[in-house]
Amino acid sequence: MFWMLGMCLTSSVNDVIVKYSGLSGSHLKDINILFFRFFFATLSLIPLFIKHFQLSAFKKNYVHAVRGGLFALAMLPWCYSLIQLPIPLVISVGYLTPIFVTILASLILKESFSIARWVSVFLGFFGVAVSVNFSFTGANASIFVALLATFIFAVLDIVNKKLLTQKESFISTMFMPTMWSCIWLLPLVILNWKTPSLSEFFMLFILGIGSNIMFFCLLKALDSYEMSALQPFKYSETIFSCIASFLCFNQLPSINVLFGLGFIIPATLYLTFHESRAIKKS
């Protein structure tokens, strides 16, 4: 599960960069931040893509175009939510994604689910509900924007898993959809063009590199374990996001978020114990 934890840590760092870019008095809009994230991610992957070039990558170009479109579509509302809401709250709402994933994995990937997996996922979901105080209205109206992203992320996870079962190389799986995300966003960013400053260019470059590291960790995790077994480990991102939010924005998580962690962390530990024991027996 090292890869999943690495993905969560990198994702938290990326979230901080997005929020800082949107709150630091910058004139950049969500679409600008997102476009340059994909642009620098694509640029940094070009040498590896050329070195490990496979003509078969272009045979599935339409699939990558769909994946890139879904990723860009999900990230637009996600970036907006990160800027408008506290990071731990957005991450908590994002944990609704595993519920969509388990349903989609059952219907599309025909994965079996043990009782331990179901208990872990739903215990984590209850912790998420506690974190947002069972309320998605009022000042937290932007949560609905984050909710819009969660279902799209779930669909994207299923598509990623499906591609890996079809022996798609990691480099192609990373490069092609990232390139397509950049292409899909290009018309929008031209209409809303804002030139970043030198310091903003540097932050956006780090954001692009971080997104590649995060994507690689996710693909490695999906290649090693069934998707449904990985979902509860995403809850560790709450811990990383709380620490990052305090260090960078002096924002402490609410009592509800901390109480919700009392359900989320045991769910993760329980699944870890169960999966480790199952591997030893096999």
C-alpha positions as CSV (number, residue, x, y, z in Angstrom):
1,M,0.0,0.0,0.0
2,F,3.1,2.2,-0.2
3,W,2.1,3.6,-3.6
4,M,-1.4,4.6,-2.4
5,L,0.1,6.5,0.6
6,G,2.6,8.2,-1.7
7,M,-0.3,9.3,-4.0
8,C,-2.2,10.8,-1.1
9,L,0.9,12.7,0.2
10,T,1.6,14.1,-3.3
11,S,-2.0,15.0,-3.8
12,S,-2.1,17.0,-0.6
13,V,1.0,19.0,-1.7
14,N,-0.7,19.7,-5.1
15,D,-3.9,20.8,-3.3
16,V,-1.9,23.3,-1.3
17,I,-0.3,24.7,-4.4
18,V,-3.7,25.1,-6.1
19,K,-5.2,26.8,-3.1
20,Y,-2.2,29.1,-2.6
21,S,-2.2,30.1,-6.3
22,G,-5.9,31.0,-6.0
23,L,-5.7,32.9,-2.7
24,S,-2.3,34.7,-2.9
25,G,-3.7,37.7,-4.6
26,S,-2.9,36.1,-8.0
27,H,-4.9,37.2,-11.1
28,L,-4.8,33.5,-12.2
29,K,-8.2,31.8,-12.6
30,D,-9.0,28.2,-11.9
31,I,-8.8,27.4,-15.6
32,N,-5.3,29.0,-15.9
33,I,-3.9,27.0,-12.9
34,L,-5.4,23.8,-14.3
35,F,-4.1,24.3,-17.9
36,F,-0.5,25.0,-16.8
37,R,-0.7,22.0,-14.5
38,F,-1.4,19.7,-17.5
39,F,0.9,21.7,-19.8
40,F,4.0,21.2,-17.5
41,A,3.0,17.6,-16.7
42,T,2.9,16.8,-20.4
43,L,6.1,18.7,-21.1
44,S,8.0,16.8,-18.5
45,L,6.8,13.4,-19.7
46,I,7.8,13.9,-23.4
47,P,11.3,12.5,-23.0
48,L,10.1,9.4,-21.3
49,F,7.3,8.9,-23.8
50,I,9.8,9.2,-26.7
51,K,12.2,6.8,-25.0
52,H,9.5,4.2,-24.4
53,F,7.5,5.0,-27.6
54,Q,4.8,2.4,-28.5
55,L,2.8,2.8,-31.7
56,S,-0.1,1.0,-29.9
57,A,-0.6,4.1,-27.7
58,F,-2.1,5.9,-30.7
59,K,-4.4,2.9,-31.5
60,K,-6.3,3.7,-28.3
61,N,-6.2,7.5,-28.9
62,Y,-9.9,7.8,-28.6
63,V,-9.8,6.2,-25.2
64,H,-7.1,8.5,-24.0
65,A,-9.1,11.5,-25.3
66,V,-12.1,10.4,-23.2
67,R,-9.9,9.9,-20.1
68,G,-8.2,13.3,-20.6
69,G,-11.6,14.9,-21.0
70,L,-13.0,13.2,-17.9
71,F,-9.9,14.2,-15.9
72,A,-10.1,17.9,-17.0
73,L,-13.8,17.9,-16.4
74,A,-13.3,16.6,-12.8
75,M,-10.4,18.8,-12.0
76,L,-12.2,22.1,-12.9
77,P,-14.8,21.8,-10.1
78,W,-12.2,20.3,-7.8
79,C,-9.8,23.2,-8.1
80,Y,-12.7,25.7,-7.6
81,S,-13.7,23.8,-4.4
82,L,-10.1,23.8,-3.1
83,I,-9.9,27.6,-3.4
84,Q,-13.4,28.2,-1.9
85,L,-13.3,25.7,1.0
86,P,-10.9,24.4,3.6
87,I,-8.7,21.7,2.2
88,P,-9.7,19.0,4.8
89,L,-13.3,19.6,4.1
90,V,-12.9,19.2,0.4
91,I,-10.9,16.1,0.9
92,S,-13.6,14.7,3.1
93,V,-16.3,15.3,0.5
94,G,-14.0,13.6,-2.1
95,Y,-14.1,10.5,0.0
96,L,-17.6,9.9,-1.3
97,T,-15.8,8.7,-4.5
98,P,-15.2,5.1,-3.1
99,I,-18.9,4.6,-2.8
100,F,-19.3,5.3,-6.5
101,V,-16.2,3.2,-7.3
102,T,-17.4,0.1,-5.4
103,I,-20.7,0.2,-7.3
104,L,-19.0,0.8,-10.7
105,A,-16.3,-1.8,-10.0
106,S,-19.0,-4.4,-9.2
107,L,-21.0,-3.6,-12.4
108,I,-18.1,-3.1,-14.8
109,L,-15.1,-4.9,-13.5
110,K,-17.0,-7.8,-11.9
111,E,-14.9,-7.6,-8.8
112,S,-15.9,-9.5,-5.7
113,F,-16.1,-7.7,-2.3
114,S,-15.4,-9.3,1.0
115,I,-17.3,-8.2,4.1
116,A,-14.1,-6.6,5.4
117,R,-14.0,-4.3,2.3
118,W,-17.6,-3.3,2.6
119,V,-17.3,-2.6,6.3
120,S,-14.1,-0.5,5.8
121,V,-15.6,1.5,2.9
122,F,-18.9,2.3,4.7
123,L,-17.2,3.0,8.0
124,G,-15.0,5.5,6.2
125,F,-18.1,7.0,4.5
126,F,-19.8,7.5,7.8
127,G,-16.7,9.3,9.1
128,V,-16.8,11.6,6.0
129,A,-20.5,12.4,6.8
130,V,-19.5,13.3,10.4
131,S,-16.7,15.5,9.1
132,V,-19.1,17.7,7.2
133,N,-21.6,17.7,10.1
134,F,-24.2,15.9,7.9
135,S,-24.8,19.2,6.1
136,F,-24.2,20.1,2.5
137,T,-26.1,23.4,2.5
138,G,-25.6,27.0,3.6
139,A,-22.0,28.3,3.7
140,N,-20.8,25.0,2.3
141,A,-22.8,25.3,-0.9
142,S,-19.5,24.9,-2.8
143,I,-19.5,21.3,-1.5
144,F,-21.9,20.5,-4.3
145,V,-19.2,21.5,-6.8
146,A,-16.8,19.1,-5.1
147,L,-19.5,16.4,-5.2
148,L,-19.7,16.9,-9.0
149,A,-16.1,16.0,-9.3
150,T,-16.3,12.9,-7.1
151,F,-18.4,10.9,-9.5
152,I,-16.2,11.8,-12.5
153,F,-13.1,10.7,-10.5
154,A,-14.8,7.4,-9.8
155,V,-15.5,6.8,-13.5
156,L,-11.9,7.8,-14.2
157,D,-10.6,5.3,-11.7
158,I,-12.6,2.5,-13.4
159,V,-11.3,3.5,-16.8
160,N,-7.7,3.5,-15.5
161,K,-8.1,0.0,-14.1
162,K,-9.7,-1.2,-17.3
163,L,-6.7,0.1,-19.3
164,L,-4.2,-1.6,-17.0
165,T,-5.9,-5.0,-17.5
166,Q,-5.4,-4.5,-21.2
167,K,-1.5,-4.3,-20.9
168,E,-1.2,-0.5,-21.5
169,S,2.3,0.8,-20.6
170,F,2.5,3.1,-17.6
171,I,4.2,5.9,-19.7
172,S,1.4,5.8,-22.3
173,T,-1.3,5.7,-19.6
174,M,0.2,8.8,-18.0
175,F,1.2,10.8,-21.1
176,M,-1.7,10.4,-23.4
177,P,-4.6,11.5,-21.1
178,T,-2.5,14.3,-19.7
179,M,-1.8,15.6,-23.2
180,W,-5.5,15.3,-24.1
181,S,-6.5,17.2,-20.9
182,C,-4.2,20.0,-22.0
183,I,-5.7,20.0,-25.5
184,W,-9.3,20.0,-24.2
185,L,-8.6,23.0,-21.9
186,L,-6.7,25.0,-24.5
187,P,-9.7,26.7,-26.0
188,L,-11.0,27.7,-22.6
189,V,-7.7,29.0,-21.4
190,I,-7.2,31.1,-24.6
191,L,-10.6,32.8,-23.9
192,N,-9.5,33.5,-20.3
193,W,-5.7,33.9,-20.8
194,K,-3.7,35.3,-17.9
195,T,0.1,35.3,-18.1
196,P,1.6,34.0,-14.9
197,S,4.5,35.8,-13.1
198,L,7.9,34.1,-12.8
199,S,7.1,32.8,-9.3
200,E,3.7,31.6,-10.5
201,F,5.4,29.8,-13.4
202,F,7.7,28.0,-10.9
203,M,4.7,26.9,-8.7
204,L,2.8,25.7,-11.7
205,F,5.8,23.7,-12.9
206,I,6.1,22.0,-9.5
207,L,2.3,21.3,-9.7
208,G,2.8,19.6,-13.0
209,I,5.6,17.5,-11.8
210,G,3.6,16.6,-8.7
211,S,0.7,15.5,-10.7
212,N,2.9,13.1,-12.6
213,I,4.2,11.6,-9.4
214,M,0.7,11.3,-8.0
215,F,-0.6,9.7,-11.2
216,F,2.3,7.2,-11.3
217,C,1.7,6.2,-7.7
218,L,-2.0,5.7,-8.4
219,L,-1.3,3.5,-11.5
220,K,1.3,1.4,-9.6
221,A,-1.3,0.8,-6.8
222,L,-4.0,-0.1,-9.2
223,D,-1.7,-2.5,-10.9
224,S,-0.9,-4.3,-7.6
225,Y,-4.3,-4.5,-5.9
226,E,-8.0,-4.7,-6.7
227,M,-9.5,-1.2,-6.9
228,S,-12.0,-1.8,-4.1
229,A,-9.2,-2.8,-1.7
230,L,-7.4,0.5,-2.3
231,Q,-10.3,2.8,-1.6
232,P,-10.0,3.0,2.2
233,F,-6.4,4.0,2.0
234,K,-7.4,7.2,0.3
235,Y,-8.6,8.3,3.7
236,S,-5.1,8.8,4.8
237,E,-5.1,12.0,2.7
238,T,-7.2,13.6,5.4
239,I,-4.2,13.4,7.8
240,F,-1.8,14.9,5.2
241,S,-4.3,17.6,4.2
242,C,-4.9,18.7,7.9
243,I,-1.2,19.0,8.5
244,A,-0.6,20.9,5.2
245,S,-3.6,23.2,5.8
246,F,-2.3,24.1,9.3
247,L,1.3,24.7,8.2
248,C,0.5,26.7,5.0
249,F,-2.8,28.5,5.9
250,N,-2.9,28.3,9.7
251,Q,-6.2,26.5,9.4
252,L,-7.0,23.9,12.0
253,P,-9.5,21.1,11.1
254,S,-12.9,21.5,12.8
255,I,-14.0,19.2,15.6
256,N,-16.3,17.4,13.1
257,V,-13.3,16.6,10.9
258,L,-11.3,15.3,13.8
259,F,-14.3,13.2,15.0
260,G,-14.8,11.8,11.6
261,L,-11.1,10.7,11.6
262,G,-12.1,8.5,14.5
263,F,-14.1,6.4,12.0
264,I,-11.8,6.8,9.0
265,I,-8.5,5.8,10.5
266,P,-9.8,2.5,12.1
267,A,-11.4,1.6,8.8
268,T,-8.0,1.9,7.1
269,L,-6.2,0.0,9.8
270,Y,-8.8,-2.8,9.8
271,L,-8.5,-3.3,6.0
272,T,-4.7,-3.2,6.2
273,F,-4.8,-6.1,8.8
274,H,-7.3,-8.1,6.9
275,E,-5.5,-7.8,3.5
276,S,-2.1,-8.6,5.0
277,R,-3.5,-11.7,6.7
278,A,-5.1,-12.8,3.4
279,I,-1.8,-12.4,1.5
280,K,0.1,-14.5,4.1
281,K,-2.5,-17.3,3.9
282,S,-2.3,-17.4,0.1
